[in-house]
Amino acid sequence: MAVYAIGDIQGCFNELEQLLDKINYDASIDQLWLVGDLVNRGPQSLETIQFVRALDNSAKCVLGNHDIHLIACHAGVQTCKPKSSLNQILQHPKVDEMIDWLRFQPLLHYDAKLNWLMIHAGLIPQWDLATAQACANEIEEQLRSTHYVEFLTHAYGDMPNQWNAELSNQDRWRVILNAFTRLRLCDLHGKMDFNYKGLLGKQEKHLHAWFDVPRKSKDLNIIFGHWSALGLKHTDNLLGLDTGCLWGSQLTAARIDIKPVTLYQVDCTAKKKITGGE
């Protein structure tokens, strides 16, 4: 069995198929780890979510901000642009089944045997593994509940932008959800910034990549996506796999069950300049 982690697909299903062919993926024995943002912006959001859903236990997926946006659009909390590929899903006869499946995906996946943790965006500096898992569970309970629409109604916004264990209810949940699905930069105290989405090193001097600040999770092996302008981030214990397929770069897979980690890439068909973006 091989385990492959794959970066943000965002509806680029043709490239996903090409990448799976390249790694000789066999769903009967291999496993995929998907870092979230399965859908939106790319042309084939419907095909992507149908494919991943059909994989069942052969795929582990965490929720990204675009996946949350799809759920919120279906709930009537957010609006979908007329030309968005999300409409392929929202207008499908089985949309309710697909959204229910998506609502039950986690925000964090950890495999102690493989010694890898997967999230979509980032971790707050004050979180160790146990705290991150507990915080993820809080949001997962809300999304899986019968009152998830009410939860999403209050989930959007940038404030509060700093973790405090004394926060409660919607303020607490908003901080947690933003960290897992939107975080790129923060200051040395963990105050999050959601405005800058570009190349690392061009941000304001007081801001740092979340993985570069002193953090309790520094010894964890972490897989993440979300930051297309960052590109591939490959160190001893970090794998940033959003390599901007949507923007005309590559879709990347990393085999994580062996050492050293082996990388595979396919080029995207769309040739657009990487500018970052939610």
ZANU-966644 format. One record per residue: x, y, z of N, C-alpha, C, CB in turn. Coordinates in steps of 0.001 Angstrom, whole numbers, plus 500000, padded with zeros to 6 digits. Glycine has a CB too. Layout:
// ZANU-966644
XYZXYZXYZXYZ ...
***
This chain:
// ZANU-966644
500841498794500000500000500000500000500866501242500000499054500013501217 500490502225499197501160503516499171500185504587499644501697503840497749 500707505622500294499896506747500755500424508010500091499925506874502318 499545508687499369499924509898498647499114511084499160499715509716497128 499795512160499495499128513419499824499122514294498579499833514146501021 497987514932498314497820515733497103497327517124497472496837515051496120 497907518119496819497561519507497090496196519910496558498597520399496510 495883521165496742494578521723496412494194521425494963494572523227496657 493071520751494786492600520381493452491756521501492852491789519076493508 490837522040493630489984523160493222489311522940491865490801524429493177 488768521756491699488017521485490489488848521172489261487168522625490196 490158521010489417491027520656488281491078519131488154492477521248488465 489964518549487748489836517098487766490685516417486710488404516712487577 490814517013485533491647516399484501493082516226484981491620517240483225 493613517239485628494976517150486158495069516111487267495437518514486681 494019515997488078494022514965489113494109513577488484492761515076489990 493344513349487439493408512057486759494801511802486190492363511993485641 495399512811485605496749512663485057497758512337486157497169513944484320 497597513005487300498519512767488408498365511356488965498291513794489516 497131510891489086496892509538489584497438508490488620495397509312489811 497352508767487334497964507866486343499490507847486510497586508305484894 500051509011486768501503509112486891502036508325488076501913510558487016 501288508303489178501750507574490367501239506126490385501294508302491638 500529505730489320499967504377489242499062504077490439501095503337489166 498225505028490759497335504898491909496356503757491713496578506199492150 496226502928492752495300501801492762494395501957493982496066500422492786 493150502333493753492233502619494859491978501407495741490922503131494320 492233500212495240491972499009496034493040498777497105491891497793495121 494198499385496942495272499175497915495926500464498396496319498288497320 495850501538497612496513502787497970495541503749498657497115503445496724 496104504751499288495278505752499966495708507151499557495369505591501497 494708508033499399494967509431499095494681510287500318494121509896497898 495544511237500567495312512291501548495136513585500762496497512397502596 493989514235500914493680515437500156493581516622501106492369515264499356 494345517677500815494509518767501773493369519780501766495788519475501499 492270519467501104491132520374501101491098521246499857491161521242502332 490045522074499768489754522829498555489643521879497365490843523895498298 488750520935497507488454520039496400487825520800495245487533518913496855 487076521856495585486189522488494608486462523983494478484734522262494997 485803524568493471485716526000493215486845526482492316485735526767494522 486500527443491483487405528111490552487804527254489360488631528541491275 488196526021489591488496525134488473487225524706487763489265523910488954 487339524080486588486163523817485744485346522590486110486596523678484350 485883521685486941485208520400487142485033520078488635486000519277486453 484362520979489318484105520763490741483220519548490981483460521997491349 482196519380490143481279518253490316481998516928490156480131518342489321 482780516789489081483496515535488846484470515235489989484253515596487508 485082516282490523486053516093491601485392515553492853486762517402491914 484307516187493279483667515756494520483027514382494347482612516781494966 482497514086493170481926512760492935483009511687493002481214512713491571 484151511967492424485247511006492417485756510744493828486387511505491532 486022511789494570486569511625495919485567510937496828486967512981496509 484309511310496694483276510676497518483193509177497244481913511331497262 483349508794495997483261507382495623484445506575496150483181507248494110 485549507235496458486718506523496981486481505982498387487928507440496984 485530506578499100485178506128500449486415506100501344484522504733500403 486726504980501943487839504906502896489217504937502241487716503656503712 489267504924500925490552505012500242491079506446500189490429504458498837 490285507396500668490712508794500674490448509418502033489993509591499573 491380510228502486491225511050503674491283512497503221492325510734504752 490258513257503562490178514635503090489882515564504259489099514779501996 490565516700504314490223517734505285489560518894504561491480518214506059 488762519647505278488011520734504679488879521974504489486804521068505534 488741522590503316489368523869503045488336524974502988490152523815501750 488788526213502843487868527340502831486892527288501660488643528628502788 487322526767500525486404526676499384485349525595499602487184526391498095 485699524547500308484724523515500652483684524063501623485427522288501259 484154524839502609483235525492503544482321526449502786484016526250504648 482879527166501805482080528099501016480966527372500265482971528859500031 481265526208499720480244525426499032479119525049499988480859524167498412 479472524580501165478459524220502163477605525437502507479125523653503441 478265526589502677477555527815503043476648528301501912478554528911503416 477080528132500673476224528501499535474978527632499493476996528375498211 475150526358499721474008525441499743473052525790500868474483523995499891 473605526278501977472786526632503141472121527996502984473637526622504399 472495528751501952471934530074501762472624531155502554470512530059502111 473748530808503164474496531765503982475419532615503117475310531032505058 475976532025502056476816532726501096476191532605499707478266532161501107 476633533452498809476132533395497440477227532901496506475619534776496988 476812532233495470477729531649494496477690532480493221477366530165494202 478866532785492680478922533550491439478270532768490303480379533897491083 477598533465489384476839532772488316477675531810487480476217533788487399 478945532143487222479773531295486378480638530317487174480650532153485512 480433530248488471481232529353489306480915527893489003480988529646490788 481950527062489034481727525627488834481012524998490027483057524913488591 480876525743491117480095525233492244478630525035491862480199526185493436 478175525782490863476781525628490424476520524243489847476433526691489385 477573523592489329477420522219488839476935521315489973478762521688488255 477433521586491163477061520789492344475727521263492904478157520877493434 475573522576493042474377523128493678473113522833492890474526524619493852 473251522638491577472084522351490738471912520869490437472189523111489446 472755520043491031472685518605490779471561517974491602474034517930491107 470877516968491064469788516324491814470220515725493149469175515245490976 471493515332493253471974514721494489472833515679495315472768513470494169 472550516966495178473358517954495888473296517761497401472898519358495528 472130517420497926472006517262499377472927516152499893470548516957499757 473016515068499143473886513963499546475349514388499519473672512747498633 475725515143498494477116515581498395477470516560499500477376516217497037 476565517467499813476834518435500882476891517737502230475759519538500902 476005516791502464476048516048503726477360515288503868474865515077503818 477831514704502783479131514026502822480239515013503157479425513337501478 480193516185502535481227517191502762481200517695504201481053518359501794 480017517884504748479897518381506132480535517436507146478429518588506489 480621516184506792481160515197507730482649514925507522480391513905507606 483303515699506668484752515587506538485419516363507672485229516111505152 486596515938508117487251516585509260488019517842508855488197515608509937 488460518576509849489362519709509641490820519299509842489003520855510593 491017518189510468492363517712510794492385516202510684492798518168512216 493452515689510113493641514236510061495052513918510545493405513679508611 495131513006511512496435512638512075496565511131512087496613513210513507 497708510656511614498018509231511617499289509025512426498179508676510164 499138508464513615500284508291514503501303507321513926499823507806515863 500831506319513207501748505335512631502616505964511551500969504152512055 502000506754510675502752507432509628503486508668510168501816507833508490 503013509154511306503591510345511935503439511574511043505072510112512255 502237511730510472501915512907509684500575513476510146501879512565508173 500524514804510200499300515551510493498925516337509242499487516507511733 497657516284508838497204517023507662496148518043508048496653516066506600 496348519285507584495385520365507745495306521095506405495793521342508921 494369522024506286494304522770505027495235523980505026492878523222504763 495150524806506082495861526087506040496972526175507076494889527223506249 496633526260508368497689526461509360497260526110510767498152527878509328 498217526227511675497979525998513097498365527248513884498777524762513601 497564527590514852497864528698515756499074528326516607496634529040516656 499999529270516851501240528930517560501026528297518930502071530158517722 499948528650519615499707528139520966499151526722520995498764529048521684 498872526151519831498267524821519781499321523725519687497313524722518602 499244522769520611499956521513520416498992520549519722500484520923521786 499410519318519525498571518364518799497237518149519493499291517034518649 497256517947520804496018517661521531495045518829521445496320517341522996 495558520049521566494690521229521482494124521374520079495459522501521877 494968521174519067494496521274517686493404520241517410495664521087516703 493587519033517890492583517994517684491276518356518377493096516646518197 491369518872519601490171519248520342489443520402519662490531519627521776 490200521366519171489597522509518479488937522071517172490658523589518200 489603521206516439489007520689515211487695519968515508489983519745514497 487672519211516572486454518481516948485292519432517235486721517603518176 485586520584517816484532521555518106483824522002516827485116522771518837 484618522316515802484032522779514549483331521631513827485111523397513645 483936520466513856483324519307513199481962518996513804484240518079513308 481837519124515109480544518891515765479498519888515286480690518980517289 479912521139515099478973522157514622478536521872513185479606523553514712 479487521547512325479160521307510917478301520056510728480437521178510102 478449519096511614477708517847511498476365517880512213478532516720512036 476089518968512895474869519064513698473672519501512846475076520048514860 472497519420513432471283519863512732471202521382512660470036519312513426 471997522089513451471974523555513442473205524135512734471897524091514879 473747523393511782474957523860511099474729525145510323475467522794510164 473507525372509839473219526607509099473371527810510021471790526568508491 472867527704511226473025528787512194474503529019512512472246528472513483 475243527941512671476674528065512913477360528825511781477305526685513079 477072528464510534477709529109509389477295530571509259477368528361508112 476094530890509695475627532273509632476553533211510392474214532378510185 477168532705511447478049533525512293479521533179512111477671533359513752 479830532317511150481201531812511032482130532736510257481186530471510374 481568533670509478482401534485508596482838535774509279481650534806507308 484058536196508957484623537417509522486047537190509976483777537913510686 486805538269510121488219538178510475488491538327511966488985539218509733 487494538687512722487693538949514140486860537982514983487328540406514475 487379537591516148488708537867516679489790537223515798488822537355518129 490970537805515811492052537281514973493199536695515786492581538373514078 492932536414517063493981535851517919493365534856518891494731536970518690 494063533760519088493576532701519962493625533106521421494378531441519754 492557532777522109492465532921523557491614531773524036491864534315523988 492155530956524911491430529772525375490136530127526093492308528955526292 490005531383526520488799531814527226487681532234526270489130532965528158 487980532333524989486928532646524028485847531567524057487514532784522607 484619531960523740483530530984523776482612531172522578482730531109525086 481872530130522299480830530123521275481342530634519929479651530964521729 480596531534519292480901531897517912482264532557517753479841532813517384 482677533381518704484000534006518605485094532938518615484218535009519766 484962531991519498485936530902519594485941530078518308485625529998520808 484768529728517841484672528878516651485181529591515407483232528432516435 484965530923515349485439531674514187486961531683514131484904533111514221 487613531861515269489074531822515313489588530452514864489581532147516735 488976529409515376489413528046515051489240527762513556488622527012515884 488050528071513046487781527795511629488715528599510728486314528117511288 488952529861511064489851530681510259491276530133510267489845532116510766 491728529645511402493084529092511479493213527861510590493441528735512936 492281526958510690492370525711509934492181525909508434491345524734510443 491409526919508038491051527027506624491570528278505924489579526986506492 492106529271506672492499530530506020493893531029506400491500531592506353 494485530509507433495721531078507976496903530925507020496053530423509304 497589532028506820498887532042506147499922532738507025498786532745504773 499559533921507483500501534783508196499967535155509569500790536047507387 500893535347510505500551535872511818501773536583512376500069534739512777 501589537333513462502746537935514105503315536956515119502373539277514782 504324537369515833505009536466516758504128536042517925506261537122517285 503015536749518127502090536403519212500902535597518704501595537667519910 500885535325517419499809534525516863498628535317516357499343533575517867 498743536652516279497654537448515723497627537243514215497817538959516080 496521536748513704496427536331512308496117537501511383495366535259512155 496697537456510193496422538432509153495855537688507944497712539238508775 494717538172507427494068537493506308494089538326505037492642537152506667 494811539432505043494809540324503890495851539945502847495043541735504341 497031539578503301498107539301502353498050537843501897499480539615502985 498135537639500582498025536294500023499127536000499008496666536112499371 500137536867498978501138536764497935502366535986498334501540538106497507 503479536317497700504730535612497901505269535815499307505751536064496884 505821534772499877506442534870501187507691535740501074506790533462501750 507813536697502008508933537628501989508541539016501548510004537113501098 507364539145500953506891540446500497505863541057501456506289540317499110 505535540337502527504545540817503479505160541872504404503977539646504301 504325542506505216504807543463506207505760542758507171503621544109506977 506752543507507651507854542903508385507440542239509698508883543939508664 506339542700510288505925542113511567505179540799511382505050543091512333 504885540443510130504142539222509844505079538114509379503068539484508787 504735536885509746505557535726509410504643534585508972506445535295510620 505166533699508152504424532481507852504127531763509165505222531557506872 502954531190509258502545530554510517503536529494510966501165529933510371 504199528839510010505135527766510364506511528296510772505287526809509196 506743529601510596508036530186510946508058530848512319508426531189509912 506905530983512955506873531588514291507107530497515333505512532321514548 507600530852516514507723529855517588506350529246517888508329530499518877 506253527936517804504954527287517954505102525945518654504283527102516589 504049525552519346504065524300520085504011523082519167502909524263521051 503682523297517913503591522189516963504862522005516141502422522407516038 505955522632516567507168522650515739507751521266515484508212523509516392 507480520306516351508037518968516170507109518024515406508360518374517511 505937518506515021505010517675514260505365517679512784503573518156514456 505109516576512118505223516513510665503881516929510078505640515078510179 503858518041509359502603518663508946502517518791507434502453520032509593 501376518374506899501023518549505492499938519609505423500546517200504839 500093520566504511499101521622504375499035522091502922499430522803505315 498057522940502636497889523512501307497578524991501401496784522787500543 496582525444500652495968526758500784496750527928500200495734527021502193 498084527894500214498876529079499887499552528869498534499935529370500996 498832529136497469499357528848496138500577529695495797498282529069495104 500617530938496296501769531797496005503025531324496726501464533238496397 502873530551497785504020529968498484504657528881497630503595529394499853 503817528115496941504326527016496140504731525840497008505502527473495305 505538524969496459505964523782497180506842524156498367506710522831496247 506463523664499538507252523842500754507630522463501245506468524647501852 508902522112501149509342520761501483510565520839502373509646519941500210 510354520621503661511446520551504625511354519211505332511390521737505647 512163519027506368512162517751507084510789517401507636513168517788508212 510046518395508123508751518068508737507598518953508254508864518182510234 507773519595507103506697520386506517506529520035505046506974521890506682 505273519850504647504943519642503244503807520585502864504552518158502972 504158521668502182503159522567501642502914522194500194503599524045501773 501697521745499871501450521092498579500535521865497640500866519750498811 500179523102497993499404523883497031500375524534496055498518524959497749 500575523899494931501524524397493931500820525098492770502372523249493398 499630525626493057498989526532492118498501525925490830499901527588491796 497967524720490889497454524113489649496435525022488988496824522737489934 495532525549489789494477526407489258495036527608488506493581526880490381 496192528077488948496767529294488372497763528989487251497451530109489459 497773527753486776498605527424485639499941526824485986498820528616484841 500118526385487223501391525789487627501266524263487625501822526305489032 501402523619488783501341522159488828500368521667489908502739521582489079 499963520425489753499293519686490819500312518694491351497974518962490310 500439518647492671501537517902493293501022516795494203502433518846494085 501676515653494140501447514548495071502758514224495770500882513292494335 502650513782497001503826513372497762503549512010498376504186514419498861 504418511050498123504265509758498777504858509865500177504952508615497956 504020509663501201504422509964502576504612508730503455503404510855503204 504379507549502906504538506344503726505953505789503668503556505278503281 506825506418502901508223505996502810509113507222502995508516505291501441 510371506957503318511349508038503430512506507756502493511852508195504890 513018508803501824512493510175501859511178510293501110513508511148501269 510442511350501439509205511636500719509512511814499236508509512899501292 508680511197498395508863511303496953507775512186496360508850509907496293 508177513140495526507247514099494939506949513766493478507810515515495049 505711514017493081505263513834491701504448515060491314504421512512491533 504572515494490055503831516660489602503357516494488159504690517912489733 502237517127487873501785517272486488501506518748486248500509516394486196 501734519179485016501475520565484661499985520799484488502226520944483384 499593522035484746498195522411484555497955522848483118497796523533485527 496736522688482675496408523089481312496198524589481213495168522357480829 495625525180482263495435526630482269496763527297482577494351527054483301 497098528338481839498347529045482053498047530454482545499192529081480759 497892530576483845497605531862484465498711532194485451496225531849485169 498957533444485654499962533870486610499497533566488023500265535362486452 500395532998488835500055532714490222500014534014490996501064531730490855 498854534314491562498695535533492348498230535235493758497719536468491674 498080533985494092497547533633495405496040533708495380498112534553496496 495443534001496523493988534125496602493409533120497560493357533955495235 492202533435498040491532532548498981491280531193498332490210533169499468 
***
